[in-house]
């Protein structure tokens, strides 16, 4: 069985075709600059690559290019779309409506539409991807949506509620939802496989560290808290996002600079974080290099990043009254041994002991804690696409 996994952004469409018999990636690619001019890149498991420019007014045209790349040309991997059993879509915001992955129906589409205000760029793009898929594959072709916040739906009210007037929750569903759920679910499931036992009775903290970052506390296999909130802006310092700040600092700056709501939103999401503090870049690697070159603001940004991760992690240890396993994943979590080392060196009170030789390994699935460590620490590369493909296969198999 072959599953096509789709991840649509506001001006992009990423895809992977996965053979579920061995869960291998047959082909993958990216359609970008949708609505601007249009670029397509694709590559296959056997090493073929192709890139070209093409007009992509909407996501529908992008889907036609995906179809073309799979069944013809330099990166052809199948003879017909009939070889694809279903399409699985990533959807960022499922709100309080969707607690698990589901087949696409008119009702589901309406539900996703109703949540656009909670994630305007993301959910609108996902809907465009679903409509584009329907146009290319036909209305009867099975499609599945996998919600990024669904894994976090087990959070108790004491964790997801904001201390705002209750009517905003009742009338507008203003609460913490959390994101990166598909990644956190994959990593926690993979940890269970590595251990050879369920996570029942276990306390786990997954650190998804990338340009966007979040930590999730998982007890007995269920999420009890996560660092992102109503939107992916909450939590701790990220590439260009500020993370948690005093709300009065926001209103103070907005009044001071006479900013509109849109301008303030752009400042918090696109001009803050590592970029805002360092003045160098939103990319962790660039900021780290600038720190090594003597840039004091870059050094401050890196110090804030390490400190805030450790602080959030410590709060989750308190919330669960302990921790058995800590997992690092995503771009920074998988590739930065320095980040893992700096975070863990402040966890000696928990009995964390890192094997620095193992920790120097980059982007491999590996245990980096010593045998004497009271907490198991792992690097587990995430695979959100595979998680989406698995959910899609499970649903259509029913």
C-alpha positions as CSV (number, residue, x, y, z in Angstrom):
1,X,0.0,0.0,0.0
2,X,1.3,3.5,-1.0
3,X,0.3,6.6,0.9
4,X,0.8,10.2,-0.3
5,X,1.5,12.5,2.6
6,X,0.8,16.2,2.1
7,X,1.9,19.2,4.2
8,X,0.6,22.5,2.9
9,X,1.9,25.9,4.0
10,X,0.5,29.3,2.9
11,X,2.7,29.3,-0.2
12,X,4.1,25.8,-0.3
13,X,3.2,22.1,-0.6
14,X,5.6,19.4,0.6
15,X,4.9,15.8,-0.3
16,X,6.2,12.3,0.4
17,X,5.1,9.0,-1.2
18,X,5.6,6.2,1.3
19,X,5.4,2.5,0.7
20,X,3.7,1.1,3.8
21,X,4.9,-2.4,3.3
22,X,8.3,-1.4,4.7
23,X,7.5,2.3,5.5
24,X,10.1,3.5,3.0
25,X,10.0,6.8,1.2
26,X,9.7,6.3,-2.5
27,X,9.8,9.9,-3.5
28,X,9.4,13.4,-2.0
29,X,9.3,16.9,-3.1
30,X,8.4,20.5,-2.6
31,X,6.2,23.0,-4.5
32,X,7.0,26.5,-3.3
33,X,6.3,30.1,-4.1
34,X,2.7,29.2,-4.8
35,X,0.8,32.3,-5.8
36,X,4.1,34.1,-6.6
37,X,5.8,32.4,-9.5
38,X,6.3,28.7,-8.7
39,X,9.2,26.3,-8.2
40,X,9.1,22.5,-7.9
41,X,11.8,20.2,-6.6
42,X,11.5,16.4,-6.4
43,X,13.8,13.5,-5.7
44,X,13.5,9.7,-5.5
45,X,14.8,7.0,-3.2
46,X,17.2,5.8,-5.9
47,X,18.9,9.2,-6.2
48,X,17.2,10.9,-9.1
49,X,16.5,14.7,-8.7
50,X,14.7,17.3,-10.7
51,X,14.0,21.0,-10.2
52,X,12.1,23.4,-12.4
53,X,10.1,26.7,-12.5
54,X,6.4,26.6,-13.3
55,X,3.5,28.9,-12.7
56,X,1.6,27.9,-9.5
57,X,-1.3,30.3,-9.0
58,X,-2.9,28.0,-6.3
59,X,-2.4,24.8,-4.5
60,X,-4.5,23.0,-7.1
61,X,-1.9,23.6,-9.8
62,X,0.7,22.5,-7.2
63,X,-1.1,19.2,-6.9
64,X,-1.1,18.7,-10.6
65,X,2.7,19.1,-10.5
66,X,2.9,16.5,-7.8
67,X,0.8,14.1,-9.9
68,X,3.1,14.8,-12.9
69,X,6.3,14.3,-11.0
70,X,5.1,10.9,-9.6
71,X,3.8,9.4,-12.9
72,X,6.1,10.9,-15.6
73,X,9.4,12.6,-16.2
74,X,12.7,12.4,-14.5
75,X,11.4,11.4,-11.1
76,X,8.7,9.0,-12.2
77,X,8.1,6.3,-9.5
78,X,4.6,4.9,-10.3
79,X,2.6,4.2,-13.5
80,X,-0.7,5.5,-12.3
81,X,-2.4,7.4,-9.4
82,X,-4.4,4.2,-8.9
83,X,-1.3,2.9,-7.1
84,X,-1.9,5.4,-4.4
85,X,-4.3,4.2,-1.7
86,X,-5.0,7.5,0.0
87,X,-3.7,10.9,0.8
88,X,-2.9,12.0,4.4
89,X,-2.9,15.8,5.2
90,X,-1.2,17.5,8.1
91,X,-3.6,20.1,9.7
92,X,-2.2,22.4,12.3
93,X,-5.3,23.5,14.2
94,X,-8.1,21.0,15.1
95,X,-9.2,23.1,18.1
96,X,-11.5,21.4,20.5
97,X,-13.4,19.8,17.6
98,X,-11.0,17.1,16.6
99,X,-9.2,14.8,19.1
100,X,-8.0,12.3,16.6
101,X,-7.2,11.8,12.9
102,X,-10.2,11.3,10.6
103,X,-11.4,10.8,7.1
104,X,-12.2,13.9,5.1
105,X,-15.9,14.6,4.8
106,X,-17.9,17.8,4.1
107,X,-18.5,18.0,7.9
108,X,-14.8,17.8,8.6
109,X,-14.0,20.4,6.1
110,X,-16.6,22.7,7.7
111,X,-15.0,22.1,11.1
112,X,-11.5,23.0,9.8
113,X,-13.0,26.1,8.2
114,X,-14.5,27.2,11.5
115,X,-11.1,27.1,13.1
116,X,-9.4,29.4,10.6
117,X,-9.3,32.3,13.0
118,X,-7.2,30.2,15.4
119,X,-4.6,29.5,12.7
120,X,-5.4,31.8,9.7
121,X,-2.4,31.0,7.6
122,X,-2.1,27.3,8.4
123,X,-5.7,26.1,8.3
124,X,-6.5,28.1,5.1
125,X,-3.5,26.5,3.4
126,X,-4.5,23.0,4.6
127,X,-8.0,23.5,3.2
128,X,-6.5,24.6,-0.1
129,X,-4.5,21.5,-0.1
130,X,-7.5,19.3,0.5
131,X,-9.5,21.0,-2.2
132,X,-6.6,20.8,-4.6
133,X,-6.3,17.0,-3.9
134,X,-10.0,16.6,-4.5
135,X,-9.6,18.4,-7.9
136,X,-6.8,16.2,-9.0
137,X,-7.7,12.8,-7.5
138,X,-11.5,13.1,-7.5
139,X,-14.2,13.5,-4.8
140,X,-14.4,9.8,-4.0
141,X,-10.6,9.4,-3.4
142,X,-10.0,8.8,0.3
143,X,-8.3,11.6,2.2
144,X,-7.3,11.7,5.9
145,X,-6.5,14.7,8.1
146,X,-4.1,14.4,11.0
147,X,-4.3,17.2,13.5
148,X,-1.1,18.7,15.0
149,X,-2.8,19.4,18.3
150,X,-4.8,16.2,18.7
151,X,-2.1,14.4,20.7
152,X,-2.4,17.2,23.3
153,X,-6.2,16.7,23.8
154,X,-5.6,14.6,26.9
155,X,-4.4,17.7,28.8
156,X,-6.6,18.4,31.9
157,X,-8.4,21.7,32.3
158,X,-5.9,22.9,34.9
159,X,-3.2,22.8,32.2
160,X,-5.1,24.1,29.2
161,X,-7.1,26.9,30.7
162,X,-6.0,30.5,30.7
163,X,-6.8,32.6,33.8
164,X,-9.0,35.0,31.7
165,X,-12.7,35.6,32.1
166,X,-14.3,32.2,31.6
167,X,-16.7,33.5,28.9
168,X,-13.8,33.7,26.4
169,X,-13.4,29.9,26.8
170,X,-17.1,29.2,26.7
171,X,-17.9,31.5,23.7
172,X,-14.6,31.6,21.7
173,X,-12.7,28.5,22.9
174,X,-9.7,30.5,24.0
175,X,-7.4,28.0,25.7
176,X,-4.1,26.2,25.2
177,X,-4.1,23.7,22.4
178,X,-0.4,22.9,21.8
179,X,1.3,22.0,18.5
180,X,4.0,19.7,17.1
181,X,1.7,16.9,18.5
182,X,2.4,14.6,15.6
183,X,6.1,14.8,16.3
184,X,5.7,14.4,20.1
185,X,3.5,11.4,19.4
186,X,5.9,9.8,17.0
187,X,8.9,10.3,19.4
188,X,7.0,9.0,22.4
189,X,5.8,5.9,20.5
190,X,9.3,5.3,19.2
191,X,10.6,5.5,22.7
192,X,8.1,2.8,23.8
193,X,9.4,0.6,20.9
194,X,13.0,1.2,21.9
195,X,12.2,0.3,25.5
196,X,10.2,-2.7,24.5
197,X,7.4,-1.8,26.8
198,X,4.4,0.6,27.1
199,X,4.8,4.0,28.6
200,X,2.2,3.1,31.3
201,X,3.7,4.2,34.6
202,X,6.4,6.2,32.9
203,X,7.1,10.0,32.9
204,X,8.5,11.4,29.7
205,X,9.5,14.8,28.5
206,X,9.9,15.3,24.7
207,X,11.9,18.3,23.6
208,X,11.0,19.2,20.0
209,X,13.7,21.9,19.3
210,X,13.8,23.6,15.9
211,X,13.0,27.0,14.4
212,X,9.7,26.4,16.2
213,X,10.1,24.6,19.5
214,X,8.0,23.0,22.1
215,X,8.3,20.7,25.1
216,X,5.6,18.2,26.1
217,X,5.1,16.3,29.4
218,X,3.8,12.8,28.9
219,X,2.6,10.6,31.8
220,X,1.3,7.1,31.2
221,X,1.5,7.7,27.5
222,X,-0.8,10.8,27.7
223,X,0.0,14.5,27.4
224,X,-0.5,16.4,30.7
225,X,1.0,19.7,29.5
226,X,2.8,21.3,26.6
227,X,4.6,24.6,26.1
228,X,2.8,26.1,23.0
229,X,-0.6,27.6,23.7
230,X,-3.6,29.0,21.7
231,X,-1.1,29.5,18.9
232,X,2.5,28.3,18.3
233,X,3.8,31.7,19.7
234,X,3.7,30.6,23.3
235,X,6.3,28.7,25.2
236,X,10.0,29.7,25.1
237,X,12.3,31.6,22.7
238,X,12.3,30.3,19.1
239,X,13.8,31.3,15.8
240,X,11.7,34.4,15.3
241,X,9.0,33.9,17.9
242,X,9.2,35.5,21.4
243,X,7.7,32.7,23.4
244,X,6.1,33.6,26.7
245,X,6.3,37.3,27.7
246,X,4.5,39.6,30.2
247,X,1.3,40.5,28.3
248,X,1.7,44.1,29.5
249,X,5.0,44.3,27.6
250,X,3.1,43.7,24.4
251,X,0.4,46.4,25.1
252,X,3.1,48.8,26.3
253,X,5.2,48.4,23.1
254,X,2.0,48.5,20.9
255,X,1.0,51.9,22.5
256,X,4.6,53.2,22.5
257,X,5.1,52.4,18.8
258,X,1.5,53.0,17.8
259,X,1.4,49.6,16.1
260,X,-1.7,47.9,14.7
261,X,-2.7,44.5,15.8
262,X,-1.3,43.0,12.6
263,X,2.0,44.9,13.0
264,X,2.3,43.7,16.6
265,X,1.6,40.1,15.6
266,X,4.3,40.3,13.0
267,X,6.8,41.7,15.6
268,X,6.1,38.8,18.0
269,X,6.1,36.0,15.4
270,X,8.6,37.2,12.8
271,X,11.0,39.7,14.4
272,X,11.5,38.4,17.9
273,X,13.2,35.2,19.3
274,X,16.8,34.5,18.4
275,X,16.5,37.0,15.6
276,X,15.2,39.8,17.7
277,X,17.8,39.3,20.5
278,X,20.9,38.6,18.3
279,X,20.1,40.9,15.4
280,X,21.9,38.2,13.3
281,X,19.5,35.5,12.2
282,X,16.6,33.3,13.2
283,X,18.7,30.2,12.4
284,X,20.3,28.7,15.5
285,X,23.4,27.8,13.6
286,X,24.0,31.3,12.4
287,X,23.5,32.7,15.9
288,X,25.8,30.1,17.4
289,X,28.5,31.0,15.0
290,X,28.1,34.7,15.7
291,X,28.5,33.9,19.4
292,X,31.7,32.0,18.8
293,X,32.9,35.1,16.8
294,X,32.4,37.3,19.8
295,X,28.9,38.7,19.2
296,X,27.6,39.5,22.7
297,X,23.9,39.8,21.6
298,X,24.2,36.4,19.9
299,X,25.7,34.9,23.1
300,X,22.8,36.3,25.1
301,X,20.3,34.8,22.6
302,X,21.9,31.4,22.9
303,X,22.1,31.6,26.7
304,X,18.4,32.5,26.8
305,X,17.5,29.6,24.6
306,X,19.3,27.1,26.8
307,X,18.0,28.6,30.0
308,X,14.4,28.8,29.0
309,X,14.4,25.2,27.7
310,X,15.8,24.0,31.1
311,X,13.3,26.1,33.0
312,X,10.3,24.7,31.2
313,X,11.7,21.2,31.4
314,X,12.1,21.6,35.2
315,X,8.5,22.8,35.5
316,X,7.3,19.6,33.9
317,X,9.4,17.5,36.2
318,X,7.6,19.3,39.1
319,X,4.2,18.8,37.4
320,X,4.7,15.0,37.0
321,X,6.6,14.7,40.3
322,X,9.6,13.2,38.5
323,X,10.8,12.1,35.1
324,X,12.0,8.8,33.7
325,X,13.0,9.7,30.2
326,X,13.9,12.8,28.2
327,X,13.9,12.8,24.4
328,X,15.5,15.4,22.1
329,X,14.2,15.7,18.5
330,X,13.8,18.1,15.5
331,X,16.5,20.1,13.8
332,X,18.3,21.5,16.8
333,X,17.4,18.7,19.2
334,X,18.8,16.1,16.7
335,X,21.8,18.0,15.5
336,X,23.1,20.2,18.3
337,X,25.1,18.2,20.9
338,X,25.9,21.5,22.6
339,X,22.2,22.2,23.2
340,X,21.6,18.7,24.7
341,X,24.7,19.0,26.8
342,X,23.9,22.5,28.1
343,X,20.3,21.6,29.0
344,X,21.3,18.4,30.7
345,X,24.2,19.8,32.7
346,X,21.6,21.6,34.8
347,X,19.6,18.4,35.5
348,X,22.2,16.7,37.7
349,X,19.8,17.2,40.6
350,X,17.6,14.6,38.9
351,X,20.5,12.2,38.5
352,X,21.0,12.9,34.8
353,X,24.4,11.9,33.6
354,X,25.4,12.3,29.9
355,X,27.8,10.2,27.9
356,X,29.5,12.9,26.0
357,X,30.9,10.5,23.4
358,X,27.5,9.2,22.6
359,X,26.1,12.8,22.7
360,X,28.6,13.9,20.0
361,X,26.7,11.7,17.5
362,X,24.6,13.8,15.1
363,X,21.1,13.0,13.9
364,X,21.0,9.4,14.9
365,X,18.7,7.5,17.1
366,X,20.8,6.9,20.2
367,X,20.8,6.8,24.0
368,X,23.1,9.6,25.3
369,X,22.8,9.0,29.0
370,X,25.2,6.8,30.9
371,X,24.2,3.5,32.5
372,X,24.5,5.2,35.9
373,X,22.1,8.0,34.9
374,X,18.8,7.9,36.9
375,X,17.0,9.4,33.9
376,X,17.3,7.9,30.4
377,X,18.1,10.5,27.8
378,X,17.6,9.8,24.1
379,X,18.0,11.4,20.7
380,X,15.1,10.2,18.5
381,X,14.8,11.8,15.0
382,X,11.2,12.7,14.4
383,X,9.1,11.5,11.5
384,X,5.8,13.3,11.3
385,X,5.2,12.2,7.7
386,X,5.4,8.5,8.7
387,X,3.0,9.2,11.6
388,X,0.5,10.7,9.2
389,X,1.0,7.8,6.8
390,X,0.3,5.3,9.6
391,X,-2.8,7.1,10.7
392,X,-4.0,7.3,7.1
393,X,-3.5,3.6,6.5
394,X,-5.2,2.6,9.7
395,X,-8.3,4.7,8.9
396,X,-8.7,3.5,5.3
397,X,-8.1,-0.1,6.4
398,X,-11.2,0.1,8.5
